[in-house]
Amino acid sequence: MRTALVTGAARGIGAATVRHLTREGYAVLAVDIAADDPALPYALGSPAELAAVSSETFVADVRDPSALAAAVAEAERRWGGLDVAIAAAGVIAGGVPLWEMPPEQEDAVLEVNLRGVVNLARAAIPALLRRPEPRSGRFLAVASAAATSGLPMLAAYCAAKAGVAGLIRALGVELGGTGVTANAVSPGSTDTPILAESARLYGLPGAREFAAQQPVGRLLEPAEIARVLAFLAAPESGATTGAVVPVDGGLAL
Ligand SMILES: NC(=O)c1ccc[n+]([C@@H]2O[C@H](COP(=O)([O-])OP(=O)(O)OC[C@H]3O[C@@H](n4cnc5c(N)ncnc54)[C@H](O)[C@@H]3O)[C@@H](O)[C@H]2O)c1
């Protein structure tokens, strides 16, 4: 049985990814902080949301390397090994120029969105490499169209997501010849609570306002991002590594 660990699993893109992989027959450990962050003015995923996604859950803050190490160890203990690790946990803050941003919000954005992915790579890649050869391990991250665009009032978020893209490119090379690949997807505006918070930060009436910016003319659904993550997670997708794949309805064009 192929196994996976997904962070940010309580809702949105992470939850859709857990559901998609579970339907495909993976055993999936759904990891989330499942608590609000006092630095951020919007609600994060809740314990009830996490429990609704899967019966195989693990509460961890991706900023805590030892918590992620424990999550990886739990997946290996339950299922005998790990094939796929997906870093989907993320937060957003901004709405003002970088130099006016409260330092604790800047920290949350950089630490969760970039350090959290680095932490998962450090915890999970050794487990992916513990699988016997020939392996088909997959380290995947959710970057953003913000990785390549200069979005005003979201400078820390852009910096973190560009950092994820750089990390993935380097990991792709570092993992060369191992059978383990590293890739990211860069979603466009996807209908989740993070997008609702982005709309609030921009003073817009709601997330729907972002639809017109995307050539496809609509918001994306979390399941559409999950589908591409699942494609990249497959053992047959070993020809792609170090790639940052746009799943953005053309937003970055
Ligand atoms: N929705 C979009 O338009 C969009 C676009 C581009 C990229 N993204 C990225 O997609 C990813 C998923 O976001 P989403 O849109 O599903 O948002 P979301 O807010 O619905 O889900 C994010 C999840 O991450 C969890 N989380 C937050 N901080 C955490 C921490 N420290 N440790 C563990 N879990 C934590 C939250 O509890 C929540 O369940 C994020 O990395 C986000 O930056 C989203």
The ligand as an SDF file (V2000), in Angstrom:
LIG
                    3D

 44 48  0  0  0  0  0  0  0  0999 V2000
   -6.4990   29.4240   -1.7760 N   0  0  0  0  0  0  0  0  0  0  0  0
   -5.7100   30.0300   -2.6410 C   0  0  0  0  0  0  0  0  0  0  0  0
   -6.1400   30.8690   -3.4420 O   0  0  0  0  0  0  0  0  0  0  0  0
   -4.2500   29.6790   -2.6670 C   0  0  0  0  0  0  0  0  0  0  0  0
   -3.4860   30.1400   -3.7560 C   0  0  0  0  0  0  0  0  0  0  0  0
   -2.1460   29.8260   -3.8170 C   0  0  0  0  0  0  0  0  0  0  0  0
   -1.5670   29.0520   -2.8200 C   0  0  0  0  0  0  0  0  0  0  0  0
   -2.3170   28.6270   -1.7800 N   0  0  0  0  0  0  0  0  0  0  0  0
   -1.6550   27.8200   -0.7580 C   0  0  0  0  0  0  0  0  0  0  0  0
   -2.3530   26.6100   -0.6090 O   0  0  0  0  0  0  0  0  0  0  0  0
   -2.0550   26.0610    0.6790 C   0  0  0  0  0  0  0  0  0  0  0  0
   -3.3470   25.6120    1.3280 C   0  0  0  0  0  0  0  0  0  0  0  0
   -4.1260   26.7620    1.6310 O   0  0  0  0  0  0  0  0  0  0  0  0
   -5.7000   26.7980    1.4960 P   0  0  0  0  0  0  0  0  0  0  0  0
   -6.0190   27.6980    0.3960 O   0  0  0  0  0  0  0  0  0  0  0  0
   -6.2200   25.4090    1.4900 O   0  0  0  0  0  0  0  0  0  0  0  0
   -6.0560   27.5710    2.8640 O   0  0  0  0  0  0  0  0  0  0  0  0
   -6.8010   27.1230    4.1990 P   0  0  0  0  0  0  0  0  0  0  0  0
   -6.6500   28.2470    5.1430 O   0  0  0  0  0  0  0  0  0  0  0  0
   -8.1570   26.6310    3.8730 O   0  0  0  0  0  0  0  0  0  0  0  0
   -5.9910   25.8430    4.7040 O   0  0  0  0  0  0  0  0  0  0  0  0
   -4.7250   25.9620    5.3230 C   0  0  0  0  0  0  0  0  0  0  0  0
   -4.6180   24.8710    6.3920 C   0  0  0  0  0  0  0  0  0  0  0  0
   -3.2900   24.9650    6.9590 O   0  0  0  0  0  0  0  0  0  0  0  0
   -3.4120   24.8170    8.3640 C   0  0  0  0  0  0  0  0  0  0  0  0
   -2.2770   25.4590    9.0290 N   0  0  0  0  0  0  0  0  0  0  0  0
   -2.0470   26.7890    9.1470 C   0  0  0  0  0  0  0  0  0  0  0  0
   -0.9460   27.0110    9.8890 N   0  0  0  0  0  0  0  0  0  0  0  0
   -0.4650   25.7820   10.2350 C   0  0  0  0  0  0  0  0  0  0  0  0
    0.6600   25.3530   10.9860 C   0  0  0  0  0  0  0  0  0  0  0  0
    1.5070   26.2280   11.5520 N   0  0  0  0  0  0  0  0  0  0  0  0
    0.8680   24.0270   11.1230 N   0  0  0  0  0  0  0  0  0  0  0  0
    0.0070   23.1190   10.5810 C   0  0  0  0  0  0  0  0  0  0  0  0
   -1.0730   23.4750    9.8620 N   0  0  0  0  0  0  0  0  0  0  0  0
   -1.3010   24.7880    9.6940 C   0  0  0  0  0  0  0  0  0  0  0  0
   -4.7280   25.4990    8.7140 C   0  0  0  0  0  0  0  0  0  0  0  0
   -5.2090   25.0920    9.9840 O   0  0  0  0  0  0  0  0  0  0  0  0
   -5.6100   25.0730    7.5480 C   0  0  0  0  0  0  0  0  0  0  0  0
   -6.2790   23.8600    7.8160 O   0  0  0  0  0  0  0  0  0  0  0  0
   -1.3240   27.1680    1.4410 C   0  0  0  0  0  0  0  0  0  0  0  0
    0.0690   26.8900    1.4400 O   0  0  0  0  0  0  0  0  0  0  0  0
   -1.6230   28.4010    0.6270 C   0  0  0  0  0  0  0  0  0  0  0  0
   -0.6250   29.3860    0.7820 O   0  0  0  0  0  0  0  0  0  0  0  0
   -3.6450   28.9180   -1.6820 C   0  0  0  0  0  0  0  0  0  0  0  0
  1  2  1  0
  2  3  2  0
  2  4  1  0
  4  5  1  0
  4 44  2  0
  5  6  2  0
  6  7  1  0
  7  8  2  0
  8  9  1  0
  8 44  1  0
  9 10  1  0
  9 42  1  0
 10 11  1  0
 11 12  1  0
 11 40  1  0
 12 13  1  0
 13 14  1  0
 14 15  2  0
 14 16  1  0
 14 17  1  0
 17 18  1  0
 18 19  2  0
 18 20  1  0
 18 21  1  0
 21 22  1  0
 22 23  1  0
 23 24  1  0
 23 38  1  0
 24 25  1  0
 25 26  1  0
 25 36  1  0
 26 27  1  0
 26 35  1  0
 27 28  2  0
 28 29  1  0
 29 30  1  0
 29 35  2  0
 30 31  1  0
 30 32  2  0
 32 33  1  0
 33 34  2  0
 34 35  1  0
 36 37  1  0
 36 38  1  0
 38 39  1  0
 40 41  1  0
 40 42  1  0
 42 43  1  0
M  CHG  2   8   1  16  -1
M  END
$$$$
